[in-house]
Amino acid sequence: MFDDDPNASPLRRPVLTHDLMSIDELEAKIAALKGEIEACEQMIAAKQKQRAVADAIFGGKAG
């Protein structure tokens, strides 16, 4: 199934029915998602710094 594919996009994986999840499970899911968001924001910041360095060296706006 889809869960067996480690390369499957997390956005395309089947979503568990939230109605069937306990409060603790929902809170754990929220915490995990917040952690993923924070990791993405940190990666964006790092990439923006890299882009700024490249722009400073090569001039212009890197795409």
Secondary structure, 3 states (H helix, E strand, C coil): CHHHCCCCCCCCCCCCCHHHCCHHHHHHHHHHHHHHHHHHHHHHHHHHHHHHHHHHHHCCCCC
